[in-house]
């Protein structure tokens, strides 16, 4: 039996750092308002000349180097993004070209904040079916989509990219062990970027907050049940990097200790699908993932979409 294993991690965040004091001055908010509500202290924003493809290339290149495998071995390149540089063509073929992945199929995924979990699930299946490595990149430039007329949402978003390389392994006890997804189309308009002005709108933040908590709790519980593990078995919990209050409530509901939770939200803000692989890569830098660690990843986002996976490293 063949399963998948994460062999490489990579990430990229732009140098430009926007601190809360700047945002609070621009939006005429009281000092400390952002951190109290979100746990965010700063976020990274792209420079004027940076494009999404640049972010994706940096993160993908780092993951390939970390994995230590030849570029021509990559069979599939998956790019999860909600902010492509162009509506057409998709960005993944250009990413594969830039990285020298000339033997790779390449396509984009649009799953909002749940995009990386969708991509990871698909990549795990591709590795098992084809026994070939897969590159997953999630990247977003949301700073160009924030709506300054909605301060509560404008303060959340940042720009980043994260990437992982999955490789085949001759064992059936690695890779995805449990998966759960939900959709709530009744909440479709809670978060959107209309084509008219291409600016983010999230008019009811409390509704988004409560639905995100509900979806991630339900998906995480179901994924653990499917994998036949409990909260005590989780070595590291990597939730969507949306809001520190959401992460804290999830920890309570799932009975996972704060020491096991990986969070980079305070420094990088909410970069949608890029948040989980960004956090994974930084966590691996700080303390390398060991073989046999049980990871719980969970996300919820626009649509509404939700998902969680149990992944055994």
Buried (B, 14 or more C-beta within 10 A) or exposed (E): EBBBBBBBBBBBBBEBBBEBEEBBEEBEBEEEBBBEBBBBBBBBBBEEEBBBBBBBBBBBBBBBEBBEBEBEBBBBBBBBBBBBEEEEEBBBBBBBBBBBBEEBBBBBBBBBBBBBBBBBBBBBBBBBEBBBBBBBBBBBBBBBBBBEEBBBBBBBBBBBBBBBBBBBBEEEEBBBBBBBBBBBEEBEBBBBBEEEEEBBBBBBBEBBBEBBBBBBBBBBBBBBEBBEBEBEEBBBBBBBBBBBBBBBBBBEBBEBEEEBBBBBBBBBBBBBBBBBBBBBBBBBEEEEBEEEEBBBBBBBBBBBBBBBBBBBB
